Amino acid sequence: MSADSQIRCVADVGAVLGEGPVWAARESALYWLDIKGRKIFRLDQAGDLKEWPTPLRIGTIAPRAGGGFIAATEEGIAEMDLDSGSFGLRLTIEAHLPDNRFNDGKVDREGRFWTGSMDDREAQASGTLYRIGPDWSWAAVDEGYRVTNGPAFSPDGRTMYHNDSARQITYAFDLAEDGGASNRREFLRFGEGDGYPDGMTVDAEGCLWVAFWDGWCVRRFGPDGRLLETVQVPTARPTSCAFGGPELDRLYITSARIGISAEDLAMQPNAGALFMLEPGVQGVAEVPFAG
């Protein structure tokens, strides 16, 4: 089925590059970012919207088990607390690559944080996928990416998906309990007219939901890679998606307005907004970063 008739704009924030939606169950609220606009947004279940400026461009955040957030930024991995306003870099992993920045990221089922770097100019394949442990130790897991996005993890945590958006490829890895990733394989490949696979999430049935930049849609794929559903989004550049709500039965979709002409913006006035629909399936509860 197509759920496009159910989709609605729930926060028209006009993000330059909206990204990184994450449901914070402890607050019953959704957080997301405007990377280029240097903002963090929070929408609670009462519909109240808050925003904070960020000192650096932040690609993704995730709640920490002890409170606050871990953040992947243009200069490295940071810890932050929005209530106190504290922000501090903990890891400057790619100081030797000044044109790189960290982009998307996610916490796996064991509480480890995974995040990918990329060339900010999107010209060089200098991106790497990293794993950050609860003790803040880190390891480079895969390299050679042009634009990293994701990852996402199967409900049992044993399969990891990761995108190279520029190459229009979604990879799958076998993920061991200790965080070892192996058997990288091409799970999905897209072509002209499909859009570019961007941020993604997994539902409780083990299906993968992928937002498609320049694709006007979010697509749902089965664990076997079969296309199951296409949800049309009323803007060209949906960027990521995450399940939220008390029952994890709402799919939130971020979007961007960067690079869209004034003429085209007139036809998609909600570009950069946060959208939501109830797709008929539930998500998987996200684990906070254990560090």
N, C-alpha and C positions, 0 to 999 in steps of 0.2 A: 504494500500500500504506500501511498504518498501522504505525508502528514503536513504538506505545505500549507493547507488551509488553516491549520491550527497554530502556526507560528505567529508570534507577536513580539513587538519591540517592548522590552521591559525597562530599558535604561538608555535613553538617547543621548549618549555622552559625547558623540562626535569624535571618537578616538582617532588619532592619526594612524596608529598601529596597535589596535586592541589585540590582546593576546593573553595567554596563561590563565584561563579560568580554573579556579580550584574551590571546591566546597569545603568550608571549615565547619565540620559537624558540631564542634564545641560551642560555636556561636550561632549555628543555624543561619549562616550567611555565605554568600558567594563573593570571592575576591577575584579581581582580574586587573590587567595592566594596560597602560598605553606606553609602549616602549619608547617610541620617538617623542611623545608628549610628556614623558617623565612624570607619570601619575600612577597611583594605585587606587582602585575603586573597591567599594564594599557595598553590597546590596543585601539587606536583611529581609526576613519574611514579611515584615510589615510594609515593605516597599521603600524604606528609608535608605537613601543613597549618601555615602560619604566618599570623600577623596582626599588623598595626601600627595604632595609633591615628592619626588624622589631625587636624591642627590646625584645619582648616576642613571644611565639607561639600564633598566632591569628587564631581563627577558622572561623570567619566571620566578614565582615564589611558591613555597610550600610551608604549611604549618609545622612547627617543631613540637615534639612531645612535651617539652617543658615550658612551652609558651613562646610567643613571637614566631618568626619565620626564618627560613633559610632562603637566600636570594641569589640567583645567577645574574651577574651584572656585566657591563662592558669592561670592567677591570678585574673581575674575578668573582669568587664565591664569598658572600657576606652573610652576617646574621643581623637581624633587625627586629625592632619592637615598635610598632606603630603607636602604642599608648604612651610610651616614654619618649619616643622620637629618636631612640638610639639606633645607630647604624655603624657597623664596623666590618671591614674586609678581613676575612680569615685566611683565604687562599688566593694567591695571585699566580695561578697555574701557567698562564700564557703570557707572561710579561715580555717574553722574547718575540711575541707576535703582535705588535702594536696595532695592526689593522684588523685583528680578530676581536670578536665580542662573544659572550655567551648568549644563547638564544633560549630555546625551549627546555623544559625539564619536567621530571616527575619522580615521585617516591615509589619504590617497589613494595611488594607485600611484606618484606622483611624490615622496612624502615630505612633503606638506603636511598640516597638522592642521586638521580642520574640526570645529567645535563650535557648538551652539546654546544660546541663552539662553532663559529663560522666567520668567514671573511665578511666584514661589514659592507664591503663593496660588491660582494657576491661574484667576484671575479676568479678567485683562486680556490682550489679544493684543499683548503687548509683547516677544515673543521674536524674536530675529534669528539667522540662520545666518551664521557668520563663517568666514573662511579665514585661517589663520596660516601665513605663509611660513617657510622655513628661516632667514631673517634676522630672524624674529620680527616682521616687519611684518604688519599685519592689514588685512582688508577685510570690510565688511558685504556679504553676497551676496544675502540674501533676508530679508524681514521680515514682521511681522504674524502671528506664530505664537502660539498659546496654550500648547501643550506641544510643544517640539521633541524629536524622538528620531531616532536614526540619526546620521549618514547611513550609506550602504553604497555600494560602488562595483563596477561590473561588472568582470569579469576583465581586460578591455582598458583599464579606467580611463576610458572615454569616456561612461559613463552613471553619474549619481549619483542615488541614491534618498534621500528625506528625508521624515520623518513629521511631521504635526501630529496628535499622538495624540488631543487633545481633540476635534478635528473629524473624526476617523476617516478621514483622507486620507493616502495615500502619494503623494508627488510624484516625478516623474522630471525630470532636467535633462540636457541635453547638456553634457559637460565637455570643454573644450579642453585641449591639452597645457600651456598656460600657466596653467591654473586658472580660466579664465573659464567661468562657468556661464550657460547660456542655454536658451531654449525650455522653460521650466517648464511642465509639463503634469500633469494628474491621471492617475496611473498606476493607483491602486486607491482605491475608496471603500467604506466599510463602514457597517453600520447596526445597528439594535437587535438585540441577541443575539449579535453577532459578537465583542464585546470591542473593545479599543482597541489599534491597532497601536503597538507600543513599539519596543524595540531590535531590530536586524536585522543580517543578514550575507548574503553572496553565496557560492554554491558554484562549483566549477570549471566547471560546465555553464552558468553564467550565471543560475542560478535564485536567487530571493530568498527567504530564510527570515526570517519575522517572528514575534516573540513577541507574544501578545495578552493584555494586562492585562484581567482579568475575563473572559477567554475560555477559560481552562483548556487552552491549546494553543499550539503553534507551527505555522504554516502555511508551505508552500512554494509559490511562484508561479513560473511560467515567465516568460521575458523578454517574452512577449506578454500577461502579466497573468493567465494561466489558472491556476486553483487545481489543483495537482498532488498535494498530499499534506497531510494533517492529522495531527500528532503530539499525542496527548493528554498533558497534564502533570498530575501528581497534586496540583496546587494551583491556586487560581483566578487567581493573579497572577504568571505568568511575565513577566519584564521584558526580557530580552535573550538573545542567543545568539551563540556564536562557535565556529568550528572550531578544533580543537587536536589534540594528539597528534603523535608523530613523523611520521606519514603524513598529518596533517590530516584524518583520517577519523572523528573523534569530534566530536559536536556537544554543546557545553556550554551549559546553560540556567540563567540566574539567576532568582531569584524574590523576592517580598516578602511580608511578613506584616502590613504596616501596614494599618490600617483593617478587618482581619478580626476579627469578634467571637470571643469565647472559645468560644462554642458551635460556630461554624464551624471554628475552629482545631482543635477536637477531632476533626473529620472530615478535616482536612488537616494532620496534625501536622508534616509536612515543609515547610510554608510557610516561605519564607525560605532554603531550602536551595539548593545547587548540584546540578543534575541532569546526566546524561550519557547519550547513546545513540550507536550507530553507525548512521547513516542510510543507508549504502550509497553515498554520494558523498563526494568530498573537497572541502575548502575551498580557498581561495586564500591563499598565504603573505602575511601582513601585512608591509607596509613600515614600518620605524621612522621616526619623525619625524626629518627631516634637520637640524633645528636643534640 
